[in-house]
């Protein structure tokens, strides 16, 4: 009977360890928090958050320029703004670079880490 208990304990340790590894791997692969903001709207409160449809659906930044380099008349100069503090429809202290936002790190991510 003591042998059965040892097997259960070691199996529990292995399964628990696999959970930690899975959490570390998935935390780095997830997309950082992002908001669609108007780049031309910066004030002391930050960038004004606009509807997501104004930004490209991909992970890159949006652009308000159409074919031939002519500025579009509709909307604003919208772009994705990552890992920002948000308050009352404004976002600040973030980055327009997705890769920089990912490199800020979390558990299991490569890069500089937190600070």
Buried (B, 14 or more C-beta within 10 A) or exposed (E): EEEEEEEEEEEEEEEEEEEEEEEEEEEBEEEBEBBBBBBEBEEEEBBBBBEBEBBBEEBEBBBBEEEEEEEEEEBBBBBBBBBBEBEEEBBBEBBBBBEBBBBBBBEBBEEEEEE
